[in-house]
């Protein structure tokens, strides 16, 4: 009977899953040498990754676009698409070190 009171609303669950995917994407970027700088927005980070020609940059930029549209535009988010983008980031080839 009490269980129903504590179940998360669907929108809260979606927001939490989206945050989880975003955190995983930031971990992928850190492993590739891209840490978010103080005061740097996600879009600025995506631009920096793309400028450095990292293969995961376009995937991250698209993920950020979806995240911003959901968070600030009150648009629904496709968790399957967000999951796909995060997976593609992790699979993207790393730049060769010379």
Steps between C-alpha positions, in 0.01 A plus 500: 500500500781743584703387202294709259576816694873460458512396137662761283294684248586405140646845423729484804619154392571627147691799639711273722578261212591793277736634768657155526568487126645850510731403787615192306571719197708737715697201633571389141624850422721513810659171398575659165662803664205741499391617844230763531666825607356722773227715348507306172158404368433160351464662157839669539653168602345334193644774277844451655487124444398553137774762449755242616365260233408231751272242339254507790446877467202489263328234713550709814377817326182319398455365853537854640246629249246238614575574866457876460177456301364284781623707790432849370251445218267275695517246218479129561820304464552166333700297750581237238659771282692644795623150585606445137696827494678414824592155362627652175720738698655212691560307176647791304861442402756689702734734318838349427788623711811582304 
